[in-house]
Amino acid sequence: MKPEFLCIGSVLWDMIGRASRPMRLGADVPGRINRLPGGVAMNIAMTLARQGQRPALLSAVGVDAEGDLLIERARALGLETRYLWRNPALPTDRYMAIEDANGLIAAIADAHSLEAAGNAILMPLADGRLGSADAPYTGRIALDGNLTEALLSEIAHSPLFAAAKLHVAPASPGKAERLRPLMRHARATLYVNLEEAGILCGQPLASSREAALALIAAGASRVLVTDGPRDSTDARAGAAPLTRAARAVTVARVTGAGDTFMAAHMVAEAQGATPAEALSRAQNAAAAHVAGETL
C-alpha cells in the first residue's frame, strides 16, 4: 500500500544551541546544545507521524555513521525510509542554529548532499514503486525549499506530480525565491511566513492578511501565511481570506515551528476539516511545538 503522504526535501541532523537570555553579537553565554533529527521534510514527517500517519521520506542521506543513526531514529519515529537515496560519496547533511530568549539569531544549513543528489531522490515516483509518468502518485506531497530551484521547476512541470496535492514551504527566507516555479501551480498550496511572502512579492508587507492577498494577486492558487505569535491567514483564489489569531505561549524553541504548522494543516485537510478547523489545528500544533509541549 502506497503512503498517503510523501515528504520530499531535507533530512538531516539539527544542532540547536539555545540560551535562556537575550544575546548580542559576539556573546558567549551558558545554554543547552541538542542534536536531533531535523530538516524541513523530516520535521513535517515527524509531525505527521505524531498525528497517526506513516509518511515516506524522499531525500538524500549519506552512507555514514550519522546517516545510519538518522535512519534508525526515523524508523523508530514511525517514518518510512525505504525510498531514501544514499550515495557513499556524499555525507549526511547538517543544520546548525543559535536561539536565545527572543528566538532565532542565526542558522547555517549544510544541505549540499541534497542539492548534489538532484532528481535522483525522485526515482521512486518514476520507477513504479510510488508512481510513474503513466500512473502518477495521487497522495499529498510536502516539498521544501532546500530543493534547488532547478529541481522545483522540474517538479512544477513533471507528469510525475500531475495528480498529487502539493504542499510547498521554503526552508528559510533566504531560500524563498526558490518557490517561484511553483507559485502559479494549480495544485500547489504555499506555506510561508510574513518575511518570505514579502520576498516572493518583492515588497514589505504589514500583516499575514495583506501578504496572503498579495500572493493570490501575484498568481498563487492558495497560500497560508503565518506572522509569528500574531496571526495566520489562509487565502485562495476566488474566496474571502480567513485570518485567525495565534495562541500565546512562552517560547521554548522556534526551529521547526513552521514545518509543524504545515504538517498539522495537511493532516487536518486530509481528514476533511473545514478551512477554519484546519487553520486552528495547525496553529495549535505550532504553538505546542514552540512551547516545548511536544518532543
C-alpha positions as CSV (number, residue, x, y, z in Angstrom):
1,M,0.0,0.0,0.0
2,K,1.4,3.4,-1.0
3,P,1.8,6.0,1.7
4,E,-0.8,8.8,1.7
5,F,1.9,11.4,2.5
6,L,5.4,12.0,1.0
7,C,7.9,14.4,2.4
8,I,10.5,15.5,-0.2
9,G,13.4,17.6,0.9
10,S,16.0,17.9,3.7
11,V,16.5,15.0,6.1
12,L,19.5,15.8,8.3
13,W,20.8,16.4,11.8
14,D,19.9,19.6,13.6
15,M,22.4,21.1,16.0
16,I,20.5,23.7,18.1
17,G,22.1,25.9,20.7
18,R,19.7,27.8,22.9
19,A,20.3,30.4,25.6
20,S,17.6,31.4,28.0
21,R,18.7,35.1,28.0
22,P,18.9,37.6,25.1
23,M,22.2,37.6,23.3
24,R,24.1,40.3,21.4
25,L,26.7,40.0,18.6
26,G,29.8,38.1,19.9
27,A,28.1,37.0,23.2
28,D,29.4,33.8,24.9
29,V,26.7,32.6,27.3
30,P,25.7,29.3,29.0
31,G,22.9,27.3,27.4
32,R,21.9,23.9,26.0
33,I,23.1,22.3,22.8
34,N,21.0,19.5,21.4
35,R,21.3,17.2,18.3
36,L,18.1,15.8,16.9
37,P,16.6,14.7,13.6
38,G,15.7,17.7,11.5
39,G,15.4,19.3,8.1
40,V,12.1,20.6,6.7
41,A,11.0,17.3,5.2
42,M,11.9,15.5,8.3
43,N,10.2,17.9,10.7
44,I,7.0,17.7,8.6
45,A,7.2,13.9,8.6
46,M,7.7,13.7,12.3
47,T,4.6,15.9,12.9
48,L,2.6,13.7,10.5
49,A,3.7,10.6,12.4
50,R,2.7,12.2,15.8
51,Q,-0.8,12.6,14.3
52,G,-1.1,8.9,13.4
53,Q,0.2,8.9,9.8
54,R,3.1,6.9,8.3
55,P,4.7,9.3,5.8
56,A,7.5,8.3,3.4
57,L,10.7,10.3,3.1
58,L,12.3,11.1,-0.3
59,S,15.7,12.7,0.3
60,A,19.5,12.1,0.3
61,V,21.2,10.5,3.3
62,G,24.8,9.7,3.4
63,V,26.3,6.2,3.8
64,D,28.0,7.0,7.0
65,A,27.5,6.6,10.7
66,E,25.5,9.8,11.0
67,G,23.2,8.6,8.2
68,D,22.7,5.1,9.7
69,L,21.8,6.6,13.0
70,L,19.4,9.2,11.4
71,I,17.6,6.4,9.5
72,E,17.4,4.3,12.7
73,R,15.8,7.3,14.5
74,A,13.4,8.0,11.7
75,R,12.2,4.4,11.7
76,A,11.7,4.5,15.4
77,L,9.5,7.5,15.0
78,G,7.3,5.6,12.5
79,L,8.6,7.1,9.2
80,E,9.0,5.1,6.0
81,T,12.7,5.3,5.0
82,R,12.9,2.7,2.2
83,Y,12.8,5.3,-0.6
84,L,15.8,7.3,0.6
85,W,18.6,7.8,-1.8
86,R,22.0,7.0,-0.4
87,N,25.4,7.7,-2.1
88,P,28.7,6.7,-0.4
89,A,30.4,9.7,-1.9
90,L,28.1,12.2,-0.1
91,P,27.9,12.9,3.7
92,T,24.7,13.3,5.7
93,D,23.6,16.9,5.7
94,R,23.5,19.1,8.8
95,Y,21.9,22.3,10.2
96,M,23.2,24.5,12.9
97,A,21.2,27.2,14.7
98,I,21.6,29.6,17.6
99,E,18.5,30.7,19.5
100,D,18.1,33.0,22.5
101,A,15.1,34.2,24.6
102,N,13.8,36.2,21.6
103,G,14.0,33.4,19.1
104,L,16.4,32.5,16.2
105,I,19.6,34.6,16.0
106,A,21.3,32.8,13.1
107,A,21.5,29.5,11.3
108,I,23.5,27.7,8.7
109,A,22.0,24.9,6.6
110,D,24.5,22.5,5.1
111,A,22.2,20.7,2.6
112,H,24.9,20.2,-0.1
113,S,24.3,16.5,-0.4
114,L,20.6,17.0,-1.1
115,E,21.4,19.6,-3.7
116,A,24.0,17.3,-5.3
117,A,21.5,14.4,-5.5
118,G,19.2,16.4,-7.7
119,N,16.3,14.4,-9.2
120,A,17.8,11.1,-8.1
121,I,15.7,11.4,-5.0
122,L,12.6,11.3,-7.1
123,M,13.3,7.9,-8.7
124,P,10.6,6.1,-6.6
125,L,8.0,8.4,-8.3
126,A,9.1,7.3,-11.7
127,D,10.0,3.6,-11.5
128,G,6.7,2.3,-10.3
129,R,7.4,2.0,-6.6
130,L,5.3,5.1,-5.8
131,G,4.2,6.0,-9.3
132,S,5.2,6.6,-12.9
133,A,4.5,9.0,-15.7
134,D,1.5,6.9,-16.8
135,A,0.2,6.4,-13.3
136,P,1.4,9.3,-11.2
137,Y,1.2,9.4,-7.4
138,T,-2.1,10.7,-6.1
139,G,-1.5,11.5,-2.5
140,R,-0.2,14.6,-0.7
141,I,3.3,15.7,-1.1
142,A,5.3,18.1,1.1
143,L,8.0,19.9,-0.8
144,D,10.7,22.0,0.9
145,G,12.8,24.9,-0.3
146,N,16.1,23.1,0.3
147,L,15.5,21.5,-3.1
148,T,17.2,23.6,-5.8
149,E,15.2,26.0,-7.9
150,A,16.0,23.8,-11.0
151,L,14.5,20.7,-9.3
152,L,11.5,22.6,-8.1
153,S,11.0,23.9,-11.7
154,E,11.2,20.3,-13.0
155,I,8.7,19.2,-10.4
156,A,6.3,22.0,-11.4
157,H,6.2,20.7,-15.0
158,S,6.7,17.0,-14.4
159,P,3.9,14.4,-15.2
160,L,5.0,12.5,-12.1
161,F,3.4,15.2,-10.0
162,A,0.3,15.9,-12.1
163,A,-2.2,14.1,-9.8
164,A,-0.7,14.9,-6.4
165,K,-1.7,17.6,-4.0
166,L,1.4,19.7,-3.5
167,H,2.2,21.5,-0.2
168,V,5.2,23.8,-0.5
169,A,7.3,25.6,2.0
170,P,10.6,27.5,1.8
171,A,13.4,26.3,4.1
172,S,14.1,29.8,5.2
173,P,13.6,33.4,4.0
174,G,16.9,33.1,2.1
175,K,15.5,30.3,0.0
176,A,12.0,31.7,-0.5
177,E,12.7,32.7,-4.1
178,R,13.3,29.1,-5.0
179,L,9.5,28.6,-4.8
180,R,8.8,30.9,-7.8
181,P,8.4,27.9,-10.2
182,L,5.5,26.6,-8.1
183,M,3.8,29.9,-7.2
184,R,1.3,29.6,-10.0
185,H,0.9,25.8,-9.9
186,A,-2.8,25.0,-9.8
187,R,-2.4,22.1,-7.3
188,A,0.0,23.8,-5.0
189,T,-0.6,25.3,-1.6
190,L,2.2,27.6,-0.4
191,Y,3.1,27.9,3.3
192,V,5.2,31.0,4.1
193,N,5.9,33.4,6.9
194,L,5.4,37.2,6.5
195,E,9.1,37.8,5.6
196,E,9.1,35.0,3.0
197,A,5.8,36.4,1.5
198,G,7.4,39.8,1.2
199,I,10.4,38.3,-0.7
200,L,8.1,36.5,-3.1
201,C,6.1,39.6,-3.7
202,G,9.1,41.9,-3.9
203,Q,7.9,44.3,-1.3
204,P,7.5,44.6,2.5
205,L,4.1,43.5,3.8
206,A,2.4,44.6,7.0
207,S,0.3,41.6,8.0
208,S,-0.4,38.0,7.2
209,R,-3.7,39.0,5.6
210,E,-2.1,41.6,3.4
211,A,0.6,39.2,2.4
212,A,-1.8,36.4,1.6
213,L,-3.9,38.7,-0.7
214,A,-0.7,39.9,-2.4
215,L,0.4,36.4,-3.2
216,I,-3.0,35.5,-4.6
217,A,-2.9,38.6,-6.7
218,A,0.6,37.5,-7.9
219,G,-1.0,34.3,-9.3
220,A,-0.8,31.8,-6.4
221,S,-3.8,29.4,-6.2
222,R,-3.7,29.1,-2.4
223,V,-1.4,30.3,0.4
224,L,-1.1,30.1,4.1
225,V,0.8,33.0,5.7
226,T,2.0,33.0,9.3
227,D,3.0,36.0,11.3
228,G,4.8,34.6,14.3
229,P,2.8,35.0,17.6
230,R,0.3,37.3,16.0
231,D,-1.9,35.5,13.5
232,S,-2.1,33.4,10.3
233,T,-4.2,33.8,7.1
234,D,-5.5,31.2,4.7
235,A,-6.3,32.6,1.3
236,R,-7.3,31.1,-2.1
237,A,-8.2,32.5,-5.4
238,G,-11.8,33.5,-5.7
239,A,-12.6,33.2,-1.9
240,A,-12.5,35.5,1.1
241,P,-9.3,35.1,3.2
242,L,-9.5,33.6,6.7
243,T,-7.4,35.1,9.4
244,R,-7.1,33.7,12.9
245,A,-5.1,34.9,15.9
246,A,-2.3,32.7,17.2
247,R,-2.3,31.1,20.7
248,A,0.0,33.0,23.1
249,V,2.7,30.7,24.6
250,T,6.1,31.1,26.4
251,V,8.8,30.4,23.8
252,A,10.9,27.3,24.5
253,R,12.1,26.9,20.9
254,V,11.4,28.2,17.4
255,T,13.2,25.9,14.9
256,G,10.6,23.7,13.2
257,A,7.5,25.7,14.1
258,G,6.6,26.5,10.5
259,D,7.1,22.8,9.5
260,T,4.9,21.7,12.4
261,F,2.2,24.2,11.3
262,M,2.3,22.9,7.7
263,A,2.1,19.2,8.7
264,A,-0.8,19.6,11.0
265,H,-2.7,21.6,8.4
266,M,-2.0,18.8,5.8
267,V,-3.4,16.1,8.1
268,A,-6.5,18.2,9.1
269,E,-7.4,18.8,5.4
270,A,-6.8,15.1,4.6
271,Q,-9.3,14.2,7.4
272,G,-11.9,16.5,5.9
273,A,-11.6,19.5,8.3
274,T,-13.1,22.8,7.2
275,P,-10.6,25.6,6.4
276,A,-11.3,27.2,9.8
277,E,-10.8,23.9,11.6
278,A,-7.6,23.1,9.7
279,L,-6.1,26.5,10.4
280,S,-6.9,26.2,14.1
281,R,-5.4,22.8,14.3
282,A,-2.2,24.0,12.5
283,Q,-1.8,27.0,14.8
284,N,-2.4,24.9,18.0
285,A,0.2,22.4,16.8
286,A,2.8,25.1,16.1
287,A,2.1,26.8,19.5
288,A,2.6,23.4,21.3
289,H,5.9,23.0,19.4
290,V,7.1,26.5,20.3
291,A,6.1,26.0,24.0
292,G,8.1,22.7,24.1
293,E,4.9,20.7,24.7
294,T,5.9,18.1,22.0
295,L,9.0,16.1,21.5
